[in-house]
Amino acid sequence: MNTPWLAAAVLAVCGLAPLAQVAAQSTAQSLTTQSATNYPTKTVRMVIGFTPGGPSDILSRLVGGKLSERMGQPFVFDNRPGAGGNVAGEIVAKSPPDGYTIMIANNAILAANATLYPKMTFNPARDLVPVTWVASQPNILVVHPDVPAKTVQELVTYLRGRPGKLNYASSGSGAAAHLAAELFKSMTKTDMVHIPFKGAGPAITDVLAGRSQLIFATALSVKAYIDANRLRPLAVTTLERMDTMPNIPTVAESGVPGFEASTWHGMVAVNGTPRAVLAKLNSEINAVLKDPQVNKFLVTQGAIVRGGSAEQFAAHIKAEIPKWAKVIKESGAKAD
C-alpha cells in the first residue's frame, strides 16, 4: 500500500517535516481506508471494450450482475468498442482512481496491443492494475457450412488452392481471434483476408451470413451455433482437448504441431485505486466465481474458471506480453 503519511512521519522524527503535516496526512489516509472499507457507496461503471454478445460482454454482465447483488449497488455496463479494446482501456486508465470505473479486460488490451499498436494513448502495464483473473477460454476454429473442409488439413489444402480468396473475421485487431488466425496463417503457409469487427458478436454474425468463411472464436461465443449446426467446428486452439467438447480435436494434433492460442479475461482498475478497494473487489469476484450457477454456466460453455490473487493475475499478464509480441512480429500481424 502507498503510505505517504508513513514517509512524512519518518521525516518529522528526523526534524524535516512539521508534526501537524504528519497528523493531517495520517488522518487523510485513515479517511481513505474507511471510505474503501464501505465501498461501493454508489453506482459502479463497468466499461466493456467490445460490442454486445462477445465473451467480454457476457463475462462483464455475468460477473457485474452478481457483484451488484452481493455489494448492494448497481453495476452499469458501458460498451465502448474500438481499436481492439483500446478505446475502453483508455477510459479506465484515465478515470479517477476510486474503484468506480473498472473493466474485465482481455489479452488484447493487456498483453498484445502494446506491440500491435505503435501509438497508444495509455500504457496498460503502467496505467492499469490487476484485480483478479476471471476466466480463460479455448478458441474454436469454426467455418461456415458452405466451406467443404471438415478437418484442419482439408482447410489448409482448400486455402492453399485459393490464396487471398477467403475471409476470416475477428473481434478486432489484436484480439485473440485475430492473432490466432495470423499464427495459423504463418504456421500453415496459407493466405486469408482479415475482416476486423468491434467485437465477437458482429464478427460471428458475418461468418453465419457467409460473408466471412471462418473465425477463431471462444466457446462461450459459438457453442450455441455449433450445437445448432450453423457453424462447423474443426479444432480447438489449446494443446489439449476441451472436456465439454471432447470430440473436437486440437489444431496441434491436426497437423499443426505446437499451435496454441487461447483467450483470457481479468478484472482491472486504474492504477492508484486504494488497496482496500482492490482487495474487496478481488474477494467479491472470487466469491462470484465460486457461485454454483456462475461456475456451472462458465464450465458448460467451455471456459476455465480462474480467480485467485491479484499477484497471480499480474504474473500471468507479465508472461503473456512477450509471448504475443513474438506472435505479432513473426506473423506480421497488423492493426487494420
Secondary structure, DSSP 8 states (H G I E B T S, - for coil): ---HHHHHHHHHHTTSS-HHHHHHHHHHHHHHHHHHHT--SS-EEEEESS-TTSHHHHHHHHHHHHHHHHHSS-EEEEE---GGGHHHHHHHHTS-TTSSEEEEEEHIIIIIHHHH-S--SS-HHHHEEEEEEEEEEEEEEEE-TTS---SHHHHHHHHHTSTTTSEEEESSTTSHHHHHHHHHHHHHT---EEEE-SSHHHHHHHHHTTSS-EEEEEHHHHHHHHHTTSSEEEEESSSS--SSSTTS-BTGGGT-TT---EEEEEEEEETT--HHHHHHHHHHHHHHHHSHHHHHHHHHTT-EE----HHHHHHHHHHHHHHHHHHHHHHT----
